[in-house]
Structure formats: C-alpha cells, structure tokens
C-alpha cells in the first residue's frame, strides 16, 4: 500500500507542479539570437541572460531581479526593466557581476508572476 501511494505521488507531482523556464547565461548572442558560450559559471564581468518561452510575453516590459545568495537568505541586489514585444517569446539582457558569489536571476512578467529563473556562479579569475 505504501509503495503504491509513493508511486502515485511520484507520477502526479510533476504533472501538477509547473516548472519555471530556466534562464540561459551566455557570453553573448549571435545575430540569430542564439546564446554563445553558455554555462552556469563565469568570471567577473558582463554576462548575457536569455529567456525563451513557449507562449507570448503578453506585456511590453519584463522585470529582471538579481539576488545574491547569503548565508540564511537571498538579498536583492538589483532590479531593472527590459522592453519586449507583447507577441515576443524570447528576450535577452546584459548583466554585470563584479563580485564573486552565487546569484539567482528571476524574470517577472504578466500579472507580476515569475516566468523564468536561473542561478549563476561568479568567480574572480584575476
């Protein structure tokens, strides 16, 4: 009985929990809009964040929030807005990271809901 219950939960849980789209972190964007040299760990400096959705944004701007992981909670470091086309499905923005650490980037869209999130680690290689 316990095994059947656990198995049922494992099947149902992914169906009822809609996952957020991941943000792709890259060193740049090609003319076609594809990320170039993407990853999760970068040295200090500029990084391009790309987000692509299956549905339209349905808004004219998205809010980008950058949080730094601290010992017991994430601290909001920066927030800015990027302009998008309401019928668009992809966007990118440049982010500046000049301190080492682990950061969470979230994209807020229609109705103030989070539409994407990603985590990036910054190391100082100099």
BELKA-V450604 format. One record per helix or strand of 3 or more residues. SS is the DSSP state (H for helix, E for strand). FROM is the first residue (numbers start at 1). LEN is the number of residues. Records with the same first field share a line. If there is no record, write none. Layout:
# BELKA-V450604
SS: FROM-LEN, FROM-LEN
This chain:
# BELKA-V450604
H: 2-15, 110-3
E: 24-6, 35-5, 41-3, 45-8, 61-9, 74-10, 90-8, 101-8, 114-10
